[in-house]
Structures are given as C-alpha cells and as structure tokens.
Amino acid sequence: MSISPVDGFDSKKSWPEGAVEDWQHGASYSWLANKYGRAYSTIAHHIRFMRTRYDLKPVVDLSERRQGGRQTFAEQSPISQFHRNVGVKLNYYREVINDLNYEELGAKLGVNRLVTRKMELGIHDFTLTQLEAVAGLLETAIPELMKPGAK
C-alpha cells in the first residue's frame, strides 16, 4: 500500500535528500520507491541509516494514520453483486439450514475456513470447480446462484 505525504507535501529536492524530507512528512517507503525510481530495500536502508545517524524523526503526527498491512475482511467490499449473492446463499446454508462452522463448510467445499469466510463475504473470486461445488452443495444450478435471495 502506497501512502503519499500528508497535506499534499512533495519535496522538490532530488534523491536522497528529497526522500528523507518526504518520509518526514509521512510518505511510505513504497511511495518513495516509486517517486525516486529506487528499490524498496534501498529506500528502507537509506531511511534507517539517516534515522540512526542523525536521529531524524517525522515532522508530522502519523498516529492516526493506518499503518501498512492488509485490509481486514470487514474493510473489503464484495467483488461484485454476483459474488455477494453466492455469499449470502452460502451463509444461509451454513448458519440456518445446517448449523455448520466455517471449517465444516470448507471441508464440504474442499477449501479452508478462511476461503469459506471470504466466499460468504463476496470477496473471494471463485474458480469454476468451486462454483460447481457450491452449486452441488446447495442443490441448485450455477445460474441460480447469481440470482439474489437465499434459498
């Protein structure tokens, strides 16, 4: 995830001074790597060196800013309405009809529990084999999976 400096700050200095200045204003290493045409590892090494040698610190407060990593499942939106429809039907099947947990449903579909959770949220891009497994489990045809509403 690439994060630009706060408040639109953009150093006019060249490499390497500009990179340090942009970092002090909240730019991520990947943003700096793109801007200055350097490898991520080169940026990380340079910033670490400058921080330890000159005791540099960011000049802006970044405590409210989300720090790297992946988005949680809850923060992701469904890939499409089709994916969401399949997820709703899987959730209904798992919770209401059979009272299964993610691991048990995953075993029936041939996937792990995290993939099962992502399927229900509509953030998993199905393979044809997985769609066939879901359709077989729900005893319906694949085109029926696309229609909204649980069955």
VOVO-48594 format. One record per residue: x negated, y, z negated of N, C-alpha, C in turn; residue number from 1; residue in one letter. Coordinates in steps of 0.05 Angstrom, whole numbers, plus 5000, padded with zeros to 4 digits. Atoms other than C-alpha are relative to their C-alpha. Layout:
# VOVO-48594
nc1  nc2  nc3  cac1  cac2  cac3  cc1  cc2  cc3  n  res
X  Y  Z  X  Y  Z  X  Y  Z  NUM  a
...
# end
This chain:
# VOVO-48594
nc1  nc2  nc3  cac1  cac2  cac3  cc1  cc2  cc3  n  res
4983  4977  5000  5000  5000  5000  4982  5025  5000  1  m
5017  4977  4997  4970  5066  5021  5014  5024  4988  2  s
4989  4976  5013  4981  5127  4977  4984  5024  5006  3  i
5014  4975  4994  4964  5196  5000  4997  5018  4976  4  s
5004  4982  5023  4940  5252  4954  5027  5014  4993  5  p
4976  4987  5009  4994  5287  4913  5002  5028  5012  6  v
4994  4973  4990  5026  5352  4937  4988  5006  5027  7  d
5010  4996  4972  5000  5342  5008  4971  5009  5001  8  g
5028  4992  5000  4928  5356  4988  4985  4983  5020  9  f
5016  5014  4980  4879  5338  5043  4974  5015  5003  10  d
5026  4987  5000  4805  5353  5035  4991  5006  5028  11  s
5011  4992  4974  4772  5390  5093  4971  4992  5002  12  k
5028  5009  5000  4704  5363  5073  4997  4973  5014  13  k
5005  5025  4986  4672  5305  5110  4992  4978  4980  14  s
5009  5022  5016  4651  5237  5084  4972  5007  4989  15  w
4986  5014  5021  4630  5225  5028  5013  5019  4980  16  p
4989  4980  5019  4647  5290  4990  5031  5002  5002  17  e
4971  4998  4996  4717  5293  5021  5015  4976  4988  18  g
4987  5024  5011  4733  5222  4999  5003  5003  4970  19  a
4999  4997  5029  4716  5238  4927  5021  5021  4993  20  v
4981  4979  5005  4757  5302  4929  5029  4990  5004  21  e
4974  5012  4995  4817  5265  4960  5008  4981  4978  22  d
4994  5019  5021  4811  5210  4908  5007  5014  4974  23  w
4994  4984  5024  4811  5262  4852  5028  5011  5001  24  q
4973  4989  4998  4877  5287  4879  5021  4978  5005  25  h
4981  5022  5001  4909  5218  4878  5001  4981  5024  26  g
5000  5017  4977  4892  5184  4944  4991  4972  4993  27  a
5008  5028  5005  4888  5108  4944  4976  4993  5017  28  s
5023  5008  4985  4827  5071  4969  5007  4993  5029  29  y
4992  5007  4973  4865  5044  5029  5006  5025  5017  30  s
4994  4975  4986  4888  5115  5048  4973  5012  5008  31  w
5026  4989  4994  4816  5138  5043  4985  4985  5022  32  l
5012  5016  4980  4791  5080  5084  5011  5006  5028  33  a
4988  4993  4974  4840  5098  5140  4991  5028  5009  34  n
5007  4973  4993  4823  5172  5137  4971  5003  5009  35  k
5028  4996  4994  4748  5166  5137  4988  4978  5017  36  y
5010  5021  4982  4742  5103  5180  4979  4982  4987  37  g
5018  5017  5015  4706  5063  5127  5014  4975  4990  38  r
4988  5024  5011  4717  4994  5098  5010  5006  4972  39  a
4989  4997  5027  4759  4989  5035  4978  4996  4979  40  y
5021  5006  5020  4699  4959  4998  4980  5022  4999  41  s
5019  4977  5000  4655  5017  5019  5012  5023  4984  42  t
4986  4978  5016  4706  5067  4991  4999  4993  4971  43  i
5000  5008  5028  4713  5027  4927  4973  5003  4987  44  a
5027  4999  5010  4638  5022  4918  4992  5029  4995  45  h
5008  4971  5002  4627  5097  4931  5014  5014  4977  46  h
4985  4986  5021  4682  5120  4884  4990  4990  4973  47  i
5010  5011  5025  4658  5073  4829  4973  5012  4993  48  r
5026  4989  5004  4587  5098  4838  5002  5029  4990  49  f
4997  4972  5007  4609  5171  4835  5013  5004  4972  50  m
4986  4998  5027  4654  5159  4774  4980  4994  4978  51  r
5019  5007  5021  4598  5126  4734  4977  5020  4998  52  t
5024  4983  4999  4541  5171  4756  5007  5028  4991  53  r
4993  4972  5006  4577  5238  4750  5024  5003  4982  54  y
4977  5000  5019  4634  5219  4702  5023  5015  5012  55  d
4978  4987  4986  4686  5241  4753  5027  4988  4990  56  l
4973  5008  5008  4760  5238  4734  5020  5013  5020  57  k
4979  4987  4983  4824  5251  4774  5008  5027  4988  58  p
4992  4974  5009  4846  5324  4771  5030  5003  4998  59  v
4970  5000  5003  4920  5307  4775  5009  4977  4983  60  v
4989  5021  5017  4963  5266  4728  5014  4980  5017  61  d
4989  5022  4983  4978  5199  4761  5015  4980  4982  62  l
4988  5020  5018  5010  5166  4700  5028  4992  5009  63  s
4973  5007  4991  5080  5168  4732  5000  4985  5026  64  e
5002  5012  4974  5056  5140  4798  4997  4970  4998  65  r
5001  5029  5000  5067  5066  4811  4972  4992  5010  66  r
5027  5009  4993  5000  5030  4814  5002  4974  5016  67  q
5004  5023  4983  4989  4982  4872  5017  4976  4996  68  g
4986  5025  5003  5012  4911  4876  5024  4998  5018  69  g
4977  5005  4983  5073  4882  4909  5025  5011  4986  70  r
4974  4992  5011  5144  4905  4900  5013  4975  4987  71  q
4985  5022  5013  5187  4863  4853  5022  4992  5019  72  t
4977  5009  4983  5243  4823  4885  5023  5020  4999  73  f
4978  4981  5004  5293  4873  4856  4996  5025  5016  74  a
5006  4975  4985  5258  4931  4892  5002  4996  5030  75  e
4999  5004  4972  5262  4898  4960  5029  4999  5010  76  q
4973  5001  4988  5322  4905  5006  5002  4977  5019  77  s
4997  5023  4981  5352  4849  5048  4990  5006  5028  78  p
5011  4997  4973  5321  4837  5116  5022  5009  5019  79  i
4978  4993  4983  5389  4841  5150  5026  4991  4986  80  s
4974  5009  5011  5463  4831  5136  5003  4970  5002  81  q
5000  5029  4997  5456  4760  5162  4986  4987  4977  82  f
5015  5012  5022  5403  4744  5111  5015  5003  4973  83  h
4985  4995  5025  5445  4775  5056  5024  4982  4998  84  r
4976  5017  5000  5507  4735  5077  4992  4971  4992  85  n
5009  5027  5007  5468  4669  5073  4993  4999  4971  86  v
5008  4999  5029  5440  4690  5005  5024  5000  4982  87  g
4976  4999  5017  5509  4705  4977  5013  4972  4999  88  v
4988  5027  4999  5534  4636  5000  4983  4980  4984  89  k
5018  5018  5015  5473  4601  4971  5004  5005  4970  90  l
4996  4993  5028  5483  4638  4905  5026  4988  4990  91  n
4974  5011  5008  5556  4618  4902  4999  4970  4997  92  y
5003  5029  5000  5539  4546  4918  4984  4992  4975  93  y
5017  5007  5022  5484  4545  4865  5013  5005  4973  94  r
4990  4993  5027  5519  4581  4807  5028  4990  4995  95  e
4972  5005  5005  5593  4570  4816  5008  4970  5005  96  v
4992  5027  4992  5601  4503  4852  4984  4978  4985  97  i
5017  5021  5010  5542  4463  4825  4985  5005  4974  98  n
5015  4993  5024  5512  4500  4765  4971  4990  5001  99  d
5028  5007  4997  5441  4490  4790  4982  5023  4993  100  l
5020  4978  5003  5378  4528  4774  4985  5002  5027  101  n
5014  4995  4975  5331  4555  4828  4983  4975  5008  102  y
5018  5023  4994  5284  4495  4822  5016  4977  5012  103  e
4983  5023  4990  5340  4444  4832  5010  5006  5028  104  e
4991  4993  4973  5368  4481  4892  4977  4999  5020  105  l
5024  5001  4983  5298  4489  4920  4993  4971  5008  106  g
5006  5028  4994  5287  4414  4915  5019  4989  5022  107  a
4980  5009  4980  5351  4402  4956  4993  5012  5028  108  k
5006  4986  4975  5327  4452  5009  4971  4994  5009  109  l
5028  5006  4992  5254  4429  5009  4982  5025  4997  110  g
5017  4976  5004  5226  4496  4984  4996  5003  4970  111  v
5004  4996  5029  5200  4522  4917  5021  5020  4989  112  n
4979  4984  5013  5241  4562  4867  4998  5030  5007  113  r
5002  4972  4992  5212  4630  4888  5012  5005  5027  114  l
4988  4998  4974  5232  4618  4960  5030  4999  4998  115  v
4971  5002  5004  5301  4598  4936  5011  5027  4990  116  t
4992  4973  5010  5306  4664  4897  5000  5021  5022  117  r
5001  4981  4978  5284  4703  4958  5022  4996  5020  118  k
4978  5006  4982  5335  4667  5001  5026  5012  4990  119  m
4975  4989  5011  5391  4687  4954  5001  5030  5001  120  e
5001  4970  4999  5368  4760  4954  5000  5010  5029  121  l
5001  4991  4972  5364  4761  5030  4973  5012  5009  122  g
5026  4989  4993  5290  4778  5031  4981  4978  5010  123  i
5016  5022  4988  5266  4711  5059  5009  4997  5029  124  h
4994  5004  4972  5261  4703  5134  5000  4969  5005  125  d
4996  5029  4997  5288  4633  5147  4987  4989  5025  126  f
5008  5015  4977  5258  4582  5193  5025  4985  5009  127  t
4977  5015  4990  5306  4542  5236  5005  4975  4983  128  l
4998  5024  5017  5292  4480  5194  5014  5007  4974  129  t
4988  4992  5025  5310  4518  5131  5030  5007  5004  130  q
4972  4994  4994  5374  4544  5163  5017  4975  5003  131  l
4986  5025  4997  5393  4474  5183  5005  4986  4972  132  e
4998  5011  5027  5380  4451  5111  5022  5014  4984  133  a
4980  4984  5014  5423  4507  5083  5028  4993  5011  134  v
4975  5007  4987  5479  4492  5133  5009  4972  4991  135  a
4993  5028  5009  5477  4418  5115  5008  4999  4971  136  g
4993  4999  5028  5478  4433  5041  5027  5012  4995  137  l
4974  4986  5003  5537  4480  5048  5022  4987  5017  138  l
4981  5014  4983  5571  4432  5097  5014  5019  5019  139  e
4989  4981  4980  5580  4485  5150  4981  5002  5023  140  t
5016  4996  4976  5553  4505  5218  4983  5026  4996  141  a
5018  4976  5003  5496  4556  5225  5015  5026  5007  142  i
4986  4975  4995  5542  4608  5259  5019  5008  4978  143  p
4982  4994  5023  5589  4603  5199  4984  5014  4977  144  e
5017  4987  5021  5531  4624  5154  4998  5029  5004  145  l
5003  4971  4993  5528  4691  5190  5024  5016  4991  146  m
4975  4986  5007  5599  4709  5171  4999  5008  4970  147  k
5000  4992  5028  5608  4749  5106  5020  4984  4984  148  p
4982  5014  5019  5641  4718  5045  4990  4973  4993  149  g
5009  5026  5010  5625  4658  5002  5022  4979  5005  150  a
4981  5022  4996  5657  4591  5016  4991  4975  4985  151  k
# end
